[in-house]
């Protein structure tokens, strides 16, 4: 069984999509959902789905505590799902090539520090782009810079608000993230 930890900071709709997708999977287990925000809705969603949860501070993330916890849980892969902190080098080294992130734009466009959630969709809306999309990529120590594993585009020329763009992109994320993660983990 491959054991997967999800790290998320917010609402957790992608985490929920991952949990639901792998519920009956014989080879992949969503073992843990961790968050740097104690009150993040993702932790409640995970609990309700029967998945173990973990809150950790930024200090615990950088002191090696988070890595120890993941190791003691025999975690093999990490899926970032709306996780807003930079991943420390000890995690990157220990899970080389086995940390994926989802980003709500067509990277390298609209990526980098500060580019998360609605900030991304607001920036896309304020630009003259007629399409947006989502990117799944490997995680490095720099925001949104690892190798791109998968991208899919969506037409936003008829969108009148950033929220409309967000909703289109989120639907793509919920569909593709579990499937691409599964393909990567099983390959
Ligand atoms: C998702 O759209 C995800 O792509 C984005 O945050 C949202 C989290 O939503 N991630 C980033 O912006 C990372 N830079 P969710 O909590 O409902 O899954």
Boltz pocket constraint, residues with backbone or C-beta under 6 A from the ligand:
constraints:
  - pocket:
      binder: B
      contacts: [[A, 8], [A, 10], [A, 11], [A, 12], [A, 13], [A, 14], [A, 15], [A, 81], [A, 82], [A, 83], [A, 102], [A, 103], [A, 104], [A, 115], [A, 116], [A, 117], [A, 120], [A, 170], [A, 173]]
      max_distance: 6.0
